[in-house]
Amino acid sequence: MYTVIEGRNKMKKKLFVISAVLTGLLLTACGGNEKKEPTKTENTGIAASQKIKISSPAPLSTLDTTQTMDKNTFTIVQHLFEGLFRFEDDSTPIPGLAEKVDISEDGLTYKFTLKDGIKWSNGEPITAKDFLYSWKKLVTPATIGPNAYLLDNVKNSKAIRNGEKSIDEIGLSAPSDKEFEVTLEQAQPSFLTVVSIGWLAPQNQAYVEKQGKDYAADSEHLIYSGPFILTDWDASSDSWTLKKNTAYYEADKVNLEEVKVTTIKEENTGINLYQSNELDLARISGQYVQQYSDDDGYVTHSDVANYYVDFNKKAGTAPANIHLRKAIAQAIDKDALTKSVLNDGSKPLNGLIPRNLYKNPETSEDFRKFSGDHLVYDVKKAQGEWEKAKADLGDKIKLSLLVSDDDNGKKISEYVQSQLQENLKGLEITINAQPKNNLLQTRKDKKYELSLSGWIAGSSDLDSYFNLYAGDSAYNYGSYKSDAYDKLITDARTVNANTPNKQFDDYKEAEDILLDQDAAQVPLYQSASNYLINPKLKGISYHLYGDYFNLRTAFLED
């Protein structure tokens, strides 16, 4: 028996997932998006010119969807590359390039049927083989991407990426050009949210192989499956342009003809351009939020994201000392950080998992509330650990803090520096500010001691956060290792995946090991996104996952 989820273009019926397997997914799609924004309206009175200019806080990293990591880039990816599913305005996954999916009663088999007549931006047909190629590419050891773990629940996928089995044994198949089948190891309530993100978008094998090393190096060596195409971009670009993809299957619903994007690191610059009508969307934070909160174009909403201090725990270095990490973890006043320094709607966070990511489908309790607080600010306890750390490391310790070179990075790092040096006498913190793309590479290369880092939900899956510290994770830059932690998170996503209470217990215990026992990171706050947006720009979507905002159906009002 299968549950069928269809698109609305044939029968115009709303998506209602009734399978018990997907109950948890639907619960998570409803929370966390508190926002004040221009009300969506029918696109009547549409302006003759549909060209806008927006800002980006950082350049794009890579547009090879199997390699993309940061959400700033993912925001653009979600406009350029559509997959089998995409997100509705309320973050519910709905069919994208797929017409429907048949899900087996046990939740292990997904049979996707592609829409008729879907095409790449160069006019070539999009087929099931394009998904088979990109998904295999993501997990094949020779071409593996940092998000390969997202397919660990596909049959044999984890063994394949670990080099234990052949790629031919993966639980994926394309029986025909319109049929794509996935076999999972365990039922996964969040699977359709994972499928809705650009990391599982299709790639055309013939095109990719023809481009060779030039594939995705610039906008001229890419083809697109989403509502927009890209022009004027290469890896060194600080600006680029999105244009309407006329080959997109719902091009008639895409109103914007052109979106010019410019990297603007200084928020004051973006505000000035917005006020002079040279920008239609600018991101703001901190003091500017209070200053412009009454502006007609002010928009705010909570992110399902955490911001934290990460430690490189390389043996023989100061951050490998458990007492030093615990001292740092309890010496930072998070309330003052969010209220006095950020002052932008961000909230203190005392756990790995942010609020509103996932609710227990049986109890409706949010995981953050269930797991409670960890590593709470406590100067007395911090100083007690600091004395133990000094006994091991000496009275004077100097550490470098890696941060992004934007306004937020500067503010937060200076605050953390002040807190640590004031509360832990003898500790000296130097700030190493780098452009975001450089920072990501520095973390990957493990060339840091402390770093300010963030992680924003790619799906409703709790494991997407816990995986950051799995022993074999591509994102475990700080070399954390705990067999007990690894076993708990493995059990949570496998043997207890369909038993929510046991799964929550596993993850709570894992969070306790990670934070209270090992102080592997220091949670700081759950962020908020704030914008100044042209009040005439309507129809923007703000999804919980995948992108900061989406312009698929946006339009300029007359």
Secondary structure by P-SEA (a helix, b strand, c coil): cbbbbbbccccccccccccccaaaaaaaacccccccccccccccccccccccccccccccccccccccccaaaaaaaaacccccbbbccccccccccccbbbbcccccbbbbbbbccccccccccccaaaaaaaaaaacccccccccccccccccaaaaaaaccccccccccccccccbbbbbbcccccaaaaaaaccccccccaaaaaaaccccccccccccccccccccccccccccccccccccccccccccccbbbbbbbccaaaaaaaaaaccccbbbbcccccccccccccbbbbbbccccccccccccccccccaaaaaaaaacccaaaaacccccccbbbbcccccccccccccccccccccccccccccaaaaaaaaaaaaaccccbbbbbbbbbccaaaaaaaaaaaaaaaaacccbbbbbbbbcaaaaaaaaaacccccccccccccccccccccccccccccccccccccaaaaaaaaaaaccccccaaaaaaaaaaaaaaacccccccccccbbbbbbbcccccccccccccccccccccccccc
